[in-house]
Each structure stands twice: as C-alpha cells, then as structure tokens.
Amino acid sequence: MKISRRDFLKTTALTSLYFAGFSGHSYANSGKKKNLVIIMLRGGMDGLCAIPVKGDKNFEKLRSKINLDRTLKLTTDFDLHPALKTFKSLWDQNLSAAVHATNIPYTGRSHFDGQNLMESGGKIPYQEKTGWLGRGMKTAGLTGQGLALALPMPLLIRGVPMNNNYFPVGRSLPYPATLELIKQAYKEHDEKLLSDNLEIILTRDFNNRSRDDAWILASSAGTELSKPDGPKVAVFEVDGFDTHAAQGATDGAHADCLSDYDNIVRSLKSSMSEEAFNNTLVLTLTEFGRTIKQNSSNGTEHGYGSAILMAGGLVKKAQVHTDWPGLKKKELFEGRDLNSTIDSRAIYASAMSTVFDVDFKKITKEVFWGENLPNLSDKLFKV
C-alpha cells in the first residue's frame, strides 16, 4: 500500500532521540557544562494554537470550530494552550519563554523542502549536506562520542564527525552481516574513519529500552546530560503537527502533539540535576506554521509564521518576545498566514553562542555563511 507524506506524518511513531557531544571536554569561559536541547516539531506547529493572541475577534471568527475554550494566562497579549502545563509551571519560575511570529526564511509550503531547510539552515532546499547544529558543534570543537537512538542521523546534526547513528531495536549490537555490508559499502573510503566509527558502535553502553515513549527517552537524556562528561546536545523529534483535518482545540490532535512536547520538557526537568537544568536551553524547531483560517475539515493548511518555545535555566526571563505583525488581512503573509518578523536562525545562532561559548559573529560566519542576523542573546538568554 502506498502511503502519502501527509498520512505518514499523522501516524508515525512519536519520538526519536539523538545525543551529541563528547566526554572529557574542558568547558571554557564559564567553567560550567551547558546543554542545548532541540525538539523538532515535524508537520508544522501552529504557533497561534500553542500561544494564541488575546482579544482578536476576527481571529476567533476565522477559527470558530477550533477556538480554545480555556487557556493558561501568560501576558496581557498572549495566552497558552492548556496542554502546556509544564511550560506554564516553568514560566512561573522564569524558566520558559517564547518567540512569536518567527520562522526560517522559507515561504513555500512543502514538508520535504521546509524540513530540509529547518535542519540545514540554508535557503535552497537540498543544497546543503550538513545541519546548522552540526556546523555549530564543529565550530565549537564538539567532536566525539555522539549517539543517535534511531536511523538515520538527522540532517540537523550532520557536519560534526564521529556521531554514532546506528541503534537497532531490541539488540545491543548490529548483526555481523550488517557490519560486513557496511565495510564493503565503504571500502573505497577512509578506512581509519570507518573503523573509528564502527568502534563507537561496538563499544556503546547506552540502554535501548522503551525507546518509543517520549518521557522515558527524555528521562534517559536528562540523566546523560547531567553528567559532567556526558553529551551536551540532545535532539528530539515529535511528529504529527500536520493537522489538515480535525485539528481540535483544547483537546484533539494538535493538543496531543503539544502534550508530547510538554512531557519531554517535564521529564528532562525531573531527571536532570538542578544545576544541569539551570545550565540548559530547550528550544523547538518546526518547518512552518498554519493558516489563520480553519478549513472545511476543521483543520488548518500549511502556513508561514509560527512560534519557538524555550525552556531551561538559561532562558533570561518569562516573556513572549515578538515584533507582532498583526492578524488583519493586509498584515498577513499572502493574505492568509501569520507573518514572520524574526528570522528563527537568529535565535538558534544566539542559543549556540550562549551554550557553546562561541562568539556570535563566528557562529553566523561559519554556520550561517555570514548572514546578517541580529544577536538576540542578551534579550533571550542568560549570558
């Protein structure tokens, strides 16, 4: 049976987890190990569902069947979806925040193209073969014992060598025949690099239990990230945000996806030491937002602007940082989408500069090809 990309996004498994970093690193400048966690929300997270604007009657009318009947209060201008209970708890402690009306510089509406660009950080789909996080890690000298609990290694963290990206279900090691096939496939390439990577696979000691449950994966990640010589980067994937039909409101498909994200943050917080969480940033990443108007199936179509959810002790304060474009028809992108007024790559560059202790200009030069991105570190993070 042939399955479409849209159906796949609705039915695929919840979460994968990838670690990166290396043991024995000497943490310069601050003297403390700092962690960066990226949660990729695949399918197009509806920023206006997660963080709805208050008091816009036209917006409420355009979404009459999927309006939230209750919310959690954030600011005088924005509320929070009730599924984000952990986020709200952290907000009350100045440990979470958001950037609204933001997106990567991609105005198409293809999942394939959008997800490629959200991971590569580029502007032309499939042009780049590495990810912005991988390049950032390489710039920071984070080369070593990375671990991926799924195949394949996501584009986001490609670009830094020696990450382990084979972790089959139910076995601690790949089949010998599989290893032999790998050797044969790469025999024309650098044998030393291949043997070094195979050595990582053969000597892993990470537990592979219950990998389908987001909160269990997040709990394991929190434990590893808390170790002084453990990884300092973790990447999660949550699918299912492509809600073309029956999106739901307070409850429903989109709410379930937001709850999955919230559970990851909750498990990270509960499994990490206080010191480790206070030196951690958790950021979301998505390919685009959703349309302002609901469709005839009580869902939303592919849009443009969305929101970035942030958590952890390196968040500067509880705030919704935005250059709000408005939701009147003339203020929308192509008359239908929340506009993006902040390039989300500026947020990720600022986050890497903060966590990796690397100059912001060096990050923009080596990771984003010298793009003129504003440094938001002082506005968003504790530096």
C-alpha positions, 0 to 999 in steps of 0.5 A, a space after each residue: 500500500 502506498 502511503 502519502 507524506 501527509 498520512 505518514 506524518 499523522 501516524 508515525 511513531 512519536 519520538 526519536 532521540 539523538 545525543 551529541 557531544 563528547 566526554 572529557 571536554 574542558 568547558 571554557 569561559 564559564 567553567 560550567 557544562 551547558 546543554 542545548 536541547 532541540 525538539 523538532 516539531 515535524 508537520 508544522 506547529 501552529 504557533 497561534 494554537 500553542 500561544 494564541 493572541 488575546 482579544 482578536 475577534 476576527 481571529 476567533 471568527 476565522 477559527 470558530 470550530 477550533 477556538 480554545 475554550 480555556 487557556 493558561 494566562 501568560 501576558 496581557 497579549 498572549 495566552 497558552 494552550 492548556 496542554 502546556 502545563 509544564 511550560 506554564 509551571 516553568 514560566 512561573 519560575 522564569 524558566 520558559 519563554 517564547 518567540 512569536 511570529 518567527 520562522 526560517 526564511 522559507 515561504 513555500 509550503 512543502 514538508 520535504 523542502 521546509 524540513 530540509 531547510 529547518 535542519 540545514 539552515 540554508 535557503 535552497 532546499 537540498 543544497 546543503 549536506 550538513 545541519 546548522 547544529 552540526 556546523 555549530 558543534 564543529 565550530 565549537 570543537 564538539 567532536 566525539 562520542 555522539 549517539 543517535 537512538 534511531 536511523 538515520 542521523 538527522 540532517 540537523 546534526 550532520 557536519 560534526 564527525 564521529 556521531 554514532 547513528 546506528 541503534 537497532 531495536 531490541 539488540 545491543 549490537 548490529 548483526 555481523 552481516 550488517 557490519 560486513 555490508 557496511 565495510 564493503 559499502 565503504 571500502 573505497 573510503 577512509 578506512 581509519 574513519 570507518 573503523 573509528 566509527 564502527 568502534 563507537 558502535 561496538 563499544 556503546 553502553 547506552 540502554 535501548 529500552 522503551 525507546 518509543 515513549 517520549 518521557 522515558 527517552 527524555 528521562 534517559 537524556 536528562 540523566 546523560 546530560 547531567 553528567 559532567 562528561 556526558 553529551 551536551 546536545 540532545 535532539 528530539 523529534 515529535 511528529 504529527 503537527 500536520 493537522 489538515 483535518 480535525 485539528 481540535 482545540 483544547 483537546 484533539 490532535 494538535 493538543 496531543 502533539 503539544 502534550 508530547 512536547 510538554 512531557 519531554 520538557 517535564 521529564 528532562 526537568 525531573 531527571 536532570 540535576 538542578 544545576 544541569 537544568 539551570 545550565 540548559 536551553 530547550 528550544 523547538 524547531 518546526 518547518 512552518 506554521 498554519 493558516 489563520 483560517 480553519 478549513 472545511 475539515 476543521 483543520 488548518 493548511 500549511 502556513 508561514 509564521 509560527 512560534 519557538 518555545 524555550 525552556 531551561 535555566 538559561 532562558 533570561 526571563 518569562 516573556 513572549 518576545 515578538 515584533 507582532 505583525 498583526 492578524 488583519 488581512 493586509 498584515 498577513 503573509 499572502 493574505 492568509 498566514 501569520 507573518 514572520 518578523 524574526 528570522 528563527 536562525 537568529 535565535 538558534 545562532 544566539 542559543 549556540 553562542 550562549 551554550 557553546 561559548 562561541 562568539 556570535 559573529 563566528 557562529 553566523 560566519 561559519 554556520 550561517 555563511 555570514 548572514 546578517 542576523 541580529 544577536 538576540 542573546 542578551 534579550 533571550 538568554 542568560 549570558 
